[in-house]
């Protein structure tokens, strides 16, 4: 027995020495194409060691996971789905990124690709492509380049494409309303194809848990990729330094699509969603291929190979998700990038195999139309987004194949310039909270918590007027704190406001109207406090000079929450024009405060989910003796189309239009992707009179000559539209701009967000509670079984019903193998 043991260990030692000598002296294979490293010296030992370390790490993580609550299905590195889904602040790195991608497709051959990636500064990358059989291919006008400038930081909005989270890991919305270029653009210098107005709003709903690439990649595949590389301290430092969080989740996109004059259609697309954030320099990736595959039975496949020469030159990734919710990571695949992605471009047809969950899958790929995208100013990254058909183990499937090529041949181009984002100031000194008035020229006047919505907009506009071709007339804001002081002295007003709130809970509409009327009278009849009065007098003299008694001003409300992104409150509160003399100014201030509690204003806030009780600021601004005035919408206010601008204009002050005494000219302007504007139509209004400012203050009406002519010339329309485009870029969103024209100079009176663009559609409301379907063979019904089968169910019904259900399941079920599926 002792002899046998001795012989056993001798043999083992001999084998070990042979393996050691073999590993020491075996030739190291050269990387394929000088890039893709092959298993070489010590590969098997390194793979075994790293696989063991990964297994120990996973066991430790599972033990930690079991001690935590609510950590199911979201990987191991991040346990809170809301934290995984939120848009984090970008890292302090030139290649920091936060990217959300949607790929959608169905068996009818419709393909949809949408992606927005936040970059540092006011830049973002955008992909947008749509293929509709019988209608055509459509892509974003910026393509094949992808960089968009002047975006709003912290949002996934770029070039008209908007992606927003509605419910973490459950629902997202993807929408667009603008111009797409027809065809598939691959040429850098020649962008052919007409621009077609396209509108869609899709809701994405999840059908799977996310696959977290931080934690869920197969240990064997990861160990294989790392074992191919040379192990050095710098190698492992790079692995940690270049990390990014990346996860994918599958669901269904549903919504309405309108392309040009083609009839609007309802779509349901199977869809993959990818969310990545961290650091990504596309040029660090030499090449990759990723296949997103959806089979007819609802099986979901993602499989690919990534080559990052400085980290892992041949990393195999992927997963298989079955309709039963079972998920298996890809263990191995025979995909060879050097074969299917040669230097001249990716193949259209090829095949490969992979293994996941002890099952083998054979895949045939046939690429169809292929949009292309470039990244970076040197165009160092080239993406091929192939719409593809697949055959998986003999069964048809469809999806997208994505190739990436490092492109060192350029050519480079100059990045589009960015304007500074015009936003409210932060971290203001605390003593400003006690200010009673602030001039437009002071930075703090751009803060809506201090001066209300309208005052803040005028403060922001004043800060850039010296750079642009418009003027904001001088003026100042009476702060919300001034109104707060007024309320502190007048307790009866506070009581009256409380009664309005009570009337909505326990009273009638008539009660509310009566109490609103009482409150308006109480505020308008109150005497302004001495401190506020003194501050107003001081600001009048400072802004308008010692002769301010003869100045003609406009007194306008500026409530908290007014002119915001959710509700504008336009026209809900009072504005007084042509006011002259300090007594008239003070009276108008009181009436502006009071108008916040008119029944009209209170009902508006209630209907828009705003509080009944609000603080009210007031704007006092020099009057413009305007020859023409009106409103400019940088997006169409009704359709929301970004390629149409609308101008309403009339002679004199805008009060003539507001009061209904005259009908303005309505001018529709087409705006192309390069911001060139062309007048599409002019609808001439019946401008029979104009309202003007009298010399001594007040307003007067005058008849109009030339009422059949447009009150703006084509050159003035061009100038006004370019001002609007600039403001849209400064603010990062479409604007509703009030303006006045005196001589050849445009004056801006307001630039609020257009609030009608984000309204929920009927389609969203109708299908809000629809569940996504994992396959096209599924149907969901809200029918009640007791209503479908009322009364006592007979044995015959039971037997037929059960057999029919069983048969339908067997017929619709698809199996990757020949044996009977049970």
Secondary structure, DSSP 8 states (H G I E B T S, - for coil): -HHHHHHHHHHHHHHHHHHHHHHHHS-----BTTTB--S-TTHHHHHHHHHHHHHHHHHHHHHHHHTSSS-SSS-SS---HHHHHS-----SSTTEEEEEEEEEE-TTS-EEEEEEEE-STTEEEEEEEEEETTTEEEEETTTTB-EEES--TTSEEETTEEEEEEETTTEEEEEEEEEEEES----SS---S-EEEEEEEEEEEE-S--EETTT-S-HHHHHHHHHTS---HHHHHHHHHT-EEEEEEEEEEEEEEEETTS--EEEEEEEEEEEEEEE--GGG--EEEEEEEEETTS-EEEEEEEEETTTEEEEEEEEEE-TTS-EEEEEEE---HHHHEETTEE-SEEEEEEEETTEEEEEEEEEEEEEEEEESTT--EEEEEEEEEEEETTEEEEEEEEEEEE--S-----------------S--GGGGG-SEEETTSGGGG-HHHHHHHHHHHHHHHHHTTTTT-B---EEEE-HHHHHHHHHH-HHHHHHHHHHHHHHHHS-HHHHHHHHHHHHHHHHHS---HHHHHHHHHHHHHHH-TTGGG-EEEEEEEETTTT-SS---TTSS-EEEEEESHHHHHHHHHHHHHHTTSHHHHHHHHHTT--SS--EEEEEEE----SEEEEEESS-TTT--TTEEEEEEEEB-THHHHTTSS--EEEEEEE-TT--EEEEEEE-----EEEEE-TTSSEEEEE-S-TTS-SS-HHHHHHHHHHHHHHHHHHTS-EEEEEEEETTEEEEEEEEE-GGGG---HHHHHTTT----SSTT-------HHHHT-S---HHHHHHHHHHHHHHHHHH---SSSS---
